[in-house]
Amino acid sequence: LFEGSVGRDDLPGGDGPTLMRSIAMLLDTFDDDTTVYPGHMGITTLGAERATNPFLIELSRR
């Protein structure tokens, strides 16, 4: 999970469905005020990502 994005799944070994299940588990487990320290981009919170990250918005529609 990155600020405004998610990890790539088009590289060797990438697995989009597993990535999305993992992110869904994080969202189900942690509160919106949980701080996310991604490997790239800025620090964010799960709540901010739920509200603005297009990948998480799409995930919530499923």
C-alpha positions, 0 to 999 in steps of 0.5 A: 500500500502506497500513498494514492496507489498500491504495489505493482502486480505486473512484475515477475511473481506479481499476483493482483488478486493476492495483493488486493486480498492482503490490502482488504485484510489490512483495512478490515484489521486496522482503524482509519487512524493507523499510520502507514509508512510505505516503502515509496511516497509519503506517510499516510493513514488508512483513513486517508487512503480509504477516502482518496486512493482510487484502488481502495475505492474500487476495492470497496465497491466489490 
